[in-house]
Amino acid sequence: MHQFLPFALPDIGEEEIAEVVDCLRSGWITTGPKARAFESQFVEFVGGGVQAISVNSATAGLHLALEACGIGPGDVVVTTPYTFTASAEVVRYLGADILLADIDSRTFNIDPEEVARVTRGNRQVKALLPVHFAGQACEMDALGQVAERAGIPVVEDAAHALPTTYRGRLIGTLSNVTVFSFYATKTVTTGEGGMLVTADAAIAERARMMRLHGINRDVFDRYRAHVPSWYYEVVAPGFKYNMPDIAAAIGVHQLRKAHQFRDRRAAIAARYDAGLADLPLRTPQSAYADDVHSWHLYVIQLELERLTISRNRVIELLAELGIGTSVHFIPLHLHPYWRDRYGYAPESYPRAFDAYQRAISLPIYTRMSDADVERVIATVRQVLLRHSR
């Protein structure tokens, strides 16, 4: 029986554990000094004169970002079908609707030409929400031009994109708002959590207030002073989206390792590229050779025309041989809610549908040994060569 190699594992060191213990012993376990420190370090990491607001998930961050941009009933937000549902569901939280634009088949990122096509003449479109798939930056210059012509803000879903660069600029410094994820499988983790980043002071102020019930004073400010400062005012019906210090304690050390983690994943990706090159599949394409790809995911596309078995059967056989995989993503327009609300069919977004049918995400995480990587390569080779035409 093969020992099972999981699809993903977090890389938590003694530093993170010690910081969490320090947090627990301090008596301050909700949003407080650790969250403030994490936000401050994130600002320094990103640069570009931004502010950073820590939240309990990237979903929360996206919701706050769109709310701060004034999205509401009757509005439309353009995004990609090739993403997790969170990218779109936050639009519905606000009573607005989504409008999808198909992807670039090479990168799985939203296609700027499709964005231009679907937004042309549509005055209901009030925001653009691109998703940097797998850690590969979207074509931000072209998307920015479309948004500028339409007079709408860009809210980047950068859940996969820490640290990613686009034409030498770090993701987080390019648009009105950027939201990162620290979910357990992400490039940097706090277990659950996210960070909203913006250089717009008004957006930052609104998001910071709305993240905690619309209260006009931060809970940390209200309770840290030696002189009681209990008075506050609720100025809007906000949310409960703050990041607790226990999570932030993990983040302060994970962030310090972000480049180290990225380098290891890039090395794994390079080894996959070489080891899988002659098989009936397409390896991921990096659109910008001189830029940083965070390699949150390594997604192969099976050349099904050259195989005698389906994508699903390949996944089953890899699992039987002890290799965990996943599929990123089941496109939005195939899910019952989105399909039924907007009347989508599989062929509504043909590139996204084709990519989905071929895609398998291989393990790519920093705790993988070189032997683990070679085992994945050998197992994929075994399955595909045995079932090639």
SVG drawing of the C-alpha trace seen along z (x, -y; Angstrom):
<svg xmlns="http://www.w3.org/2000/svg" viewBox="-32 -59 47 61">
<polyline fill="none" stroke="black" stroke-width="0.4" points="0.0,0.0 1.4,-3.4 1.7,-6.0 -0.6,-8.8 0.9,-12.1 -1.7,-14.8 -2.5,-17.6 -1.4,-20.3 0.0,-20.8 0.8,-24.1 4.4,-24.8 4.3,-25.8 7.5,-26.2 8.5,-26.6 8.5,-30.4 4.8,-30.5 4.0,-28.1 6.0,-30.3 4.2,-33.4 0.8,-31.8 1.8,-30.7 3.0,-34.2 -0.4,-35.5 -2.3,-33.0 -0.2,-33.9 -0.6,-37.6 -4.4,-37.4 -5.1,-39.3 -6.4,-36.8 -8.8,-38.8 -7.8,-41.7 -5.0,-43.6 -1.2,-44.0 -0.4,-41.0 -2.9,-42.0 -1.5,-45.5 2.0,-44.2 1.0,-41.9 -0.7,-44.8 2.4,-47.0 4.7,-44.3 2.4,-43.7 2.5,-47.4 6.2,-47.3 6.2,-44.1 4.0,-45.5 5.2,-49.1 3.7,-51.6 2.1,-53.8 -0.7,-51.3 -2.7,-50.6 -3.4,-47.1 -6.6,-45.9 -6.5,-42.4 -9.7,-40.3 -10.9,-36.9 -11.0,-35.7 -10.3,-36.9 -14.1,-36.5 -14.6,-39.1 -11.9,-41.3 -13.6,-41.2 -17.0,-42.0 -15.5,-45.0 -13.6,-46.2 -16.7,-46.2 -18.8,-47.8 -16.2,-50.5 -16.3,-51.1 -20.1,-51.7 -21.3,-48.6 -25.0,-48.0 -28.4,-46.9 -28.6,-47.4 -24.9,-47.4 -22.9,-44.8 -19.4,-43.5 -17.3,-41.8 -15.3,-38.8 -14.0,-35.5 -15.9,-32.1 -12.7,-30.4 -12.5,-31.0 -13.9,-29.9 -17.4,-31.0 -16.3,-33.6 -15.1,-35.9 -18.6,-36.2 -20.8,-35.6 -19.6,-38.8 -21.2,-40.7 -24.5,-39.1 -24.1,-40.0 -24.4,-43.6 -27.5,-43.0 -25.5,-43.5 -25.0,-41.0 -22.1,-39.4 -21.1,-39.5 -18.6,-36.9 -15.8,-37.3 -14.1,-34.2 -10.5,-33.3 -7.2,-33.2 -6.7,-29.5 -2.9,-29.7 -3.0,-31.2 -6.6,-30.6 -6.8,-34.3 -9.6,-36.6 -9.1,-37.8 -9.0,-41.6 -10.5,-41.5 -13.5,-39.6 -13.8,-42.1 -13.8,-44.9 -16.4,-43.1 -18.9,-42.4 -18.5,-45.9 -18.8,-47.9 -21.8,-50.2 -23.0,-48.6 -23.5,-51.4 -24.5,-49.1 -21.0,-47.8 -19.5,-49.4 -16.4,-47.4 -13.9,-44.9 -12.8,-42.0 -9.9,-40.0 -8.5,-36.9 -4.8,-36.0 -5.1,-32.3 -2.5,-30.0 -0.2,-32.9 0.2,-34.1 -0.6,-37.8 -3.5,-38.9 -2.8,-41.3 -3.2,-44.3 -2.3,-47.0 -4.9,-46.0 -7.5,-45.4 -6.7,-48.8 -7.2,-50.5 -10.7,-48.8 -11.6,-49.9 -10.3,-53.5 -12.4,-53.8 -15.5,-52.6 -14.7,-54.8 -14.8,-51.9 -12.5,-50.6 -10.4,-47.5 -10.7,-45.1 -8.0,-42.4 -8.7,-38.9 -5.1,-38.0 -5.9,-34.9 -3.2,-33.0 -0.8,-35.9 1.6,-36.4 4.2,-37.3 3.5,-37.8 4.7,-40.6 3.4,-42.1 5.9,-43.8 8.2,-44.3 5.5,-45.6 4.2,-43.7 0.6,-42.7 -1.0,-44.9 0.3,-48.1 -1.5,-48.2 -5.2,-48.8 -7.8,-50.5 -8.0,-47.5 -6.3,-44.2 -7.3,-41.3 -5.0,-38.4 -5.9,-35.1 -4.2,-33.3 -6.4,-30.1 -4.7,-26.9 -3.5,-25.9 -2.3,-29.3 1.2,-30.5 1.2,-32.2 -1.3,-31.0 -2.9,-32.1 -5.3,-29.1 -8.1,-31.4 -7.7,-35.0 -7.0,-37.7 -5.7,-41.2 -7.3,-44.1 -4.7,-46.4 -5.3,-49.9 -3.6,-53.2 -7.0,-55.0 -7.4,-56.5 -11.2,-56.7 -11.5,-53.0 -9.2,-52.0 -11.2,-54.1 -14.5,-52.6 -13.2,-49.0 -11.6,-49.3 -14.8,-50.6 -17.1,-48.1 -14.9,-45.2 -16.1,-45.5 -19.9,-46.3 -19.5,-49.8 -18.0,-51.1 -16.1,-54.3 -13.3,-53.2 -11.2,-50.1 -11.7,-47.6 -7.9,-47.6 -7.9,-51.3 -10.9,-51.1 -9.4,-48.6 -5.6,-49.1 -5.6,-52.6 -4.9,-52.8 -7.7,-55.4 -11.0,-53.8 -12.2,-54.8 -15.5,-53.0 -17.5,-55.4 -18.0,-54.5 -20.6,-55.1 -22.1,-52.8 -22.2,-54.8 -23.1,-52.0 -24.5,-48.4 -21.1,-46.7 -19.9,-43.2 -17.8,-40.9 -14.7,-40.5 -11.8,-41.2 -8.7,-38.9 -7.9,-37.7 -4.4,-37.9 -4.1,-34.1 -4.2,-34.1 -2.1,-37.2 0.6,-35.6 1.0,-32.9 1.0,-35.5 3.9,-37.6 6.3,-34.7 4.7,-33.3 5.1,-36.6 8.8,-36.7 9.1,-33.3 7.0,-34.3 9.9,-34.6 11.6,-31.5 8.4,-29.6 7.9,-30.9 11.4,-29.9 10.8,-26.3 7.5,-26.1 9.1,-27.6 11.8,-24.9 9.1,-22.2 7.3,-23.7 10.6,-23.7 11.1,-20.1 7.5,-19.3 8.1,-21.2 11.1,-19.0 9.7,-15.7 6.4,-15.9 7.4,-17.6 7.0,-14.6 3.6,-13.5 0.2,-14.0 -0.5,-17.2 0.2,-20.9 2.3,-22.3 1.4,-25.8 2.6,-28.7 4.2,-31.7 3.1,-34.8 5.8,-37.1 9.2,-35.4 10.9,-38.1 8.1,-38.4 7.5,-36.4 4.9,-33.7 3.9,-32.6 3.1,-29.0 0.2,-28.6 -1.0,-25.9 0.6,-23.8 -2.2,-22.9 -1.7,-20.5 -4.1,-20.3 -4.5,-16.7 -4.5,-16.3 -7.6,-14.1 -7.4,-13.4 -4.2,-11.4 -5.6,-9.5 -7.9,-6.5 -9.3,-7.5 -11.0,-10.6 -9.6,-13.3 -11.7,-12.0 -10.2,-8.5 -6.7,-9.9 -7.4,-11.5 -8.8,-8.2 -5.8,-6.3 -3.4,-8.8 -5.2,-8.5 -5.0,-4.7 -1.3,-5.1 -1.1,-7.5 -1.0,-10.9 -3.5,-13.5 -4.7,-16.0 -7.5,-18.5 -9.3,-20.4 -9.1,-24.2 -11.8,-25.2 -15.3,-24.0 -16.2,-27.1 -18.9,-29.3 -21.3,-28.9 -21.5,-25.1 -22.7,-25.5 -26.5,-25.3 -26.8,-28.7 -25.0,-30.7 -26.2,-28.5 -29.9,-28.9 -29.8,-32.6 -28.2,-33.7 -29.3,-30.9 -25.8,-29.7 -24.9,-26.6 -21.5,-24.9 -20.7,-26.4 -21.5,-29.9 -17.8,-30.2 -16.1,-27.7 -12.5,-28.4 -13.3,-28.0 -15.3,-24.9 -12.5,-23.3 -9.8,-24.2 -11.9,-22.6 -12.4,-19.4 -8.6,-19.0 -7.3,-20.4 -5.6,-18.6 -3.8,-20.4 -0.7,-18.5 0.8,-18.8 3.0,-21.8 3.9,-22.8 7.0,-23.6 7.0,-20.6 7.4,-18.3 10.8,-16.6 12.7,-16.1 11.7,-12.5 8.0,-13.5 8.3,-15.6 10.0,-12.7 7.3,-10.3 4.6,-12.6 6.4,-12.8 6.9,-9.1 3.3,-8.3 1.8,-10.8 4.1,-9.3 3.1,-5.8 -0.7,-6.6 -0.5,-8.6 1.9,-6.5 -0.1,-3.4 -3.3,-5.0 -1.9,-6.9 -3.2,-6.3"/>
</svg>
